[in-house]
Amino acid sequence: QLVAQRAASCLEGDRGRFALGLSGGSLVSMLARDLPAAAAPAGPASFARWTLGFCDERLVPFDHAESTYGLYRTHLLSKLPIPDSQVLTINPALPVEDAAEDYARKLRQALQGDAVPVFDLLILGVGPDGHTCSLFPDHPLLQEREKIVAPISDSPKPPPQRVTLTLPVLNAAQSIIFVATGEGKAAVLKRILEDKEGTLPAALVQPRTGALCWFLDEAAARLLSVPFEKHSTL
């Protein structure tokens, strides 16, 4: 519902389009379960003005079990009439550096009009170590300020070769939703949201002019003393 509401608002706005950046993991099944029904009332024509990108991607073929796009193609995109030309993917056949440059070119072409491509909504996850996208704690990519998309060949979480949006793009977004579920996220959420450990990658996501909210379940929020807002669906 949150995604559908944001889409409707953007399609009525000056840009007349909705640019959504997706992350993988448990978000795939969550969005596949709820988004098609929530977005359906807008009608098929509205989806022609959606642009989908991916916040990070593993450098594997699309039919590989680790491919974020591959999972969305199977479980979500088959249910949404978004034109293939509006779905921005990496080229997994390229070397990782070239794949990052190619994806950056696609983003700039699709999201024109700003010095840094602006997504209307990014949906991000957070790992137990505080990573988000493929930006990991203490990694040099946290200091990247020039590239909008960066290659990573030494991911501490396999597979090692990935392509990721950088912090300048994340922080240029109009809206960001972090989704964290399960007890395994509770400790890091306390570090980010209450202890204010500002060096963790997820804590460095602070939109310059946009909105940031956290979407948690009770297990993930169990160590927090501050109240959190519950939402039933994305």
C-alpha positions in Angstrom: 0.0 0.0 0.0 2.8 2.4 0.8 4.4 1.8 -2.6 1.2 2.1 -4.4 0.3 5.4 -2.6 3.7 6.8 -3.4 3.4 5.8 -7.0 0.0 7.5 -7.3 1.3 10.7 -5.8 4.4 10.8 -8.1 2.3 10.1 -11.3 0.2 13.1 -10.4 3.2 15.3 -9.8 5.3 17.4 -12.1 7.6 14.6 -13.3 4.7 12.4 -14.2 6.7 9.2 -13.6 7.5 6.9 -10.7 11.0 5.7 -10.2 11.3 2.8 -7.7 14.6 1.2 -6.5 14.3 -2.3 -5.2 16.5 -4.4 -2.9 16.5 -8.2 -2.7 16.3 -10.7 0.1 13.0 -11.1 2.0 11.6 -8.0 0.2 11.0 -10.0 -3.0 8.4 -12.2 -1.4 6.9 -9.3 0.6 6.4 -7.1 -2.4 5.2 -10.0 -4.6 2.5 -10.8 -2.1 1.1 -7.3 -1.6 2.1 -4.9 -4.4 0.1 -6.3 -7.4 -3.2 -6.0 -5.6 -2.4 -2.7 -4.0 -1.3 -1.1 -7.4 -4.0 -2.7 -9.6 -6.6 0.0 -9.1 -4.4 2.5 -10.9 -4.9 0.6 -14.1 -2.5 -0.8 -16.7 -1.7 2.6 -18.3 -0.1 3.9 -15.2 2.6 1.2 -15.2 4.0 2.5 -18.5 5.2 5.4 -16.4 6.9 3.3 -13.8 10.7 2.9 -13.9 12.2 0.1 -11.8 15.9 -0.1 -10.9 17.8 -2.3 -8.4 19.7 -0.9 -5.5 22.4 -3.5 -5.9 22.8 -6.7 -7.9 25.0 -9.7 -7.9 27.1 -10.3 -11.0 25.5 -13.6 -11.9 23.2 -14.7 -14.7 19.6 -13.7 -14.4 18.6 -17.4 -14.0 20.9 -17.8 -11.1 19.4 -18.2 -7.6 21.4 -15.2 -6.4 20.1 -12.8 -9.1 17.9 -10.1 -7.5 16.4 -9.2 -10.9 15.8 -12.9 -11.7 13.8 -13.3 -8.4 11.7 -10.2 -9.1 11.2 -11.3 -12.7 9.8 -14.6 -11.5 7.8 -13.5 -8.5 6.7 -9.9 -9.1 7.3 -8.6 -12.6 5.2 -11.4 -14.0 2.2 -9.9 -12.1 2.8 -6.2 -13.1 2.4 -4.8 -16.6 5.6 -2.7 -16.5 7.3 -2.6 -19.9 10.6 -4.4 -20.1 12.2 -1.2 -21.3 11.3 0.5 -18.0 13.1 -2.2 -15.9 16.8 -1.2 -15.6 19.1 -4.1 -15.0 22.8 -4.8 -15.1 24.5 -6.7 -17.9 25.9 -9.7 -16.1 27.9 -10.7 -19.1 30.3 -7.7 -18.6 33.2 -7.5 -16.2 32.1 -6.0 -12.9 33.7 -2.6 -13.6 32.0 -2.4 -17.0 28.7 -3.6 -15.6 28.7 -0.8 -13.1 29.4 1.8 -15.8 26.8 0.4 -18.0 24.2 0.4 -15.3 25.1 4.0 -14.4 24.5 5.0 -18.0 21.1 3.4 -18.0 20.2 5.2 -14.8 21.3 8.6 -16.1 19.4 8.0 -19.4 16.2 6.9 -17.6 16.2 9.5 -14.7 17.3 12.6 -16.5 17.0 16.2 -15.2 19.2 16.0 -12.1 23.0 15.9 -11.6 22.5 12.7 -9.6 19.7 10.4 -10.6 16.7 10.8 -8.3 14.6 7.9 -7.3 11.1 8.6 -6.0 11.3 5.7 -3.7 14.0 3.3 -2.6 13.2 0.2 -0.6 16.3 -0.9 1.3 17.2 -3.7 3.6 19.8 -3.8 6.4 22.1 -6.7 7.4 22.9 -7.8 10.9 26.3 -6.0 10.3 24.6 -2.8 9.3 25.2 -3.1 5.6 22.7 -1.9 3.1 22.8 -2.4 -0.7 26.3 -3.8 -1.2 27.8 -1.1 1.0 29.6 -2.9 3.9 31.1 -1.6 7.2 34.5 0.0 6.9 34.6 -0.6 3.1 36.2 2.1 0.9 33.0 2.5 -1.1 31.5 4.3 1.8 33.7 7.2 0.8 32.7 7.2 -2.8 31.4 10.6 -3.9 31.9 10.7 -7.7 30.4 7.5 -9.0 26.6 6.9 -8.8 27.1 3.1 -9.3 30.2 1.3 -8.1 31.6 -2.2 -8.6 32.6 -4.3 -5.7 34.8 -7.4 -6.1 35.4 -8.2 -2.5 32.0 -8.4 -0.9 32.3 -10.1 2.5 28.9 -11.7 1.7 29.0 -14.0 -1.3 28.9 -13.8 -4.2 31.9 -11.4 -4.1 31.3 -9.5 -7.4 28.4 -7.0 -7.2 27.2 -3.7 -8.5 25.7 -1.2 -6.1 24.2 2.2 -5.9 26.5 4.6 -3.9 25.6 6.9 -1.0 25.2 10.0 -3.2 22.3 8.3 -5.1 20.7 6.9 -2.0 20.8 10.3 -0.3 19.3 12.0 -3.4 16.1 9.9 -3.2 12.8 11.6 -2.5 11.7 8.8 -0.1 13.4 5.8 1.5 11.9 2.9 3.3 14.1 0.6 5.3 12.6 -2.8 5.9 13.9 -5.0 8.7 12.2 -8.1 10.0 13.2 -10.9 12.5 15.2 -11.1 15.7 18.5 -11.2 13.8 18.1 -7.5 13.0 17.2 -6.4 16.5 20.8 -5.7 17.8 21.9 -3.7 14.8 18.6 -1.7 14.8 19.3 -0.6 18.3 22.8 0.4 17.3 21.5 2.5 14.4 18.2 4.0 15.8 19.0 4.4 19.5 22.8 4.3 20.0 23.2 6.5 16.9 26.3 4.6 15.5 26.6 6.9 12.6 29.4 5.0 10.8 27.3 2.0 9.9 26.4 2.0 6.2 22.6 2.0 6.9 23.1 4.9 9.3 24.8 6.9 6.6 21.6 6.8 4.5 20.2 10.3 5.3 18.3 11.8 2.4 19.2 15.4 1.8 15.7 16.6 1.1 13.6 13.4 1.2 11.8 11.3 3.8 13.2 8.3 5.6 11.2 5.8 7.5 11.8 2.3 9.0 9.4 -0.6 8.5 9.9 -3.1 11.3 8.2 -6.1 12.7 8.0 -6.7 16.5 10.9 -9.1 16.5 13.2 -6.7 14.8 12.1 -3.9 17.1 12.2 -5.8 20.4 15.3 -4.1 21.7 14.1 -0.5 21.0 12.7 1.6 23.8 11.3 4.2 21.3 7.9 3.4 19.8 7.7 2.4 16.2 4.9 2.6 13.7 3.4 -0.6 12.4 2.3 -1.0 8.8 0.6 -4.1 7.5 1.8 -4.0 3.9 4.4 -2.3 1.7 
